[in-house]
Amino acid sequence: MSIVNPSQAREAFYQLLKDVNKTTEPVYISGKNEAVMISKKDWYAIQETLYIQSYGVAGVIHQREQANEFVAVEDIDWDTL
């Protein structure tokens, strides 16, 4: 993860924006007011992960992986996960 201070981030903002989208590596902006810059694609992936974890879906997926259970997507009862 790249680390820059706010002044550096301001000077190189457009390049940092391009970089986080190209490499999917976040940029940590360190200073009095700290932040992390990530791509929109990565933000949505994080949100999706948090959503499935909040409903216990991640645990069900992990259990099925451990049991080597294969279930076709069209056979999943999404309401009971």
C-alpha positions as CSV (number, residue, x, y, z in Angstrom):
1,M,0.0,0.0,0.0
2,S,1.3,3.4,-1.0
3,I,1.5,6.0,1.8
4,V,1.4,9.7,1.0
5,N,0.7,12.8,3.0
6,P,-2.2,15.1,2.1
7,S,0.0,17.6,0.1
8,Q,1.4,14.8,-2.0
9,A,-2.1,13.4,-2.5
10,R,-3.3,16.8,-3.7
11,E,-0.4,17.2,-6.1
12,A,-0.7,13.7,-7.6
13,F,-4.5,13.2,-7.2
14,Y,-5.3,12.3,-10.8
15,Q,-2.3,9.9,-11.0
16,L,-3.3,8.3,-7.7
17,L,-6.8,7.9,-9.0
18,K,-5.6,6.1,-12.1
19,D,-3.2,4.0,-10.1
20,V,-5.8,2.6,-7.6
21,N,-8.0,1.6,-10.5
22,K,-5.2,0.0,-12.5
23,T,-3.4,-1.8,-9.6
24,T,-6.3,-2.2,-7.2
25,E,-3.8,-1.3,-4.5
26,P,-5.2,1.2,-2.0
27,V,-3.4,4.5,-1.2
28,Y,-3.1,5.5,2.5
29,I,-3.2,9.2,3.0
30,S,-1.4,9.9,6.3
31,G,-1.7,13.0,8.3
32,K,-4.0,14.9,10.7
33,N,-7.1,13.8,8.7
34,E,-6.3,10.3,7.4
35,A,-8.1,8.4,4.6
36,V,-7.7,5.5,2.3
37,M,-8.3,5.8,-1.5
38,I,-9.6,2.7,-3.2
39,S,-11.2,2.0,-6.6
40,K,-15.0,1.9,-6.9
41,K,-14.7,-1.8,-8.0
42,D,-12.9,-2.6,-4.8
43,W,-15.3,-0.6,-2.7
44,Y,-18.2,-2.6,-4.1
45,A,-16.4,-5.9,-3.4
46,I,-15.8,-4.9,0.2
47,Q,-19.5,-3.9,0.6
48,E,-20.6,-7.2,-1.0
49,T,-18.4,-9.2,1.4
50,L,-19.7,-7.3,4.4
51,Y,-23.3,-7.9,3.3
52,I,-22.9,-11.7,2.8
53,Q,-21.0,-12.0,6.1
54,S,-23.8,-10.0,7.9
55,Y,-26.3,-12.6,6.8
56,G,-24.2,-15.7,7.6
57,V,-23.8,-16.6,3.9
58,A,-20.0,-16.6,4.2
59,G,-20.3,-19.3,6.9
60,V,-22.5,-21.5,4.8
61,I,-20.2,-21.2,1.8
62,H,-17.2,-22.1,4.0
63,Q,-19.0,-25.2,5.4
64,R,-19.9,-26.4,1.9
65,E,-16.3,-25.9,0.8
66,Q,-15.0,-27.9,3.7
67,A,-17.5,-30.7,3.0
68,N,-16.7,-30.6,-0.7
69,E,-20.4,-30.0,-1.5
70,F,-21.1,-28.7,-4.9
71,V,-24.4,-27.0,-5.5
72,A,-25.3,-25.5,-8.8
73,V,-26.2,-21.8,-8.6
74,E,-29.7,-22.4,-10.0
75,D,-30.3,-25.0,-7.1
76,I,-29.5,-22.6,-4.3
77,D,-32.4,-21.5,-2.2
78,W,-31.1,-17.9,-1.5
79,D,-33.9,-17.2,1.0
80,T,-32.6,-19.9,3.4
81,L,-28.9,-19.1,3.3
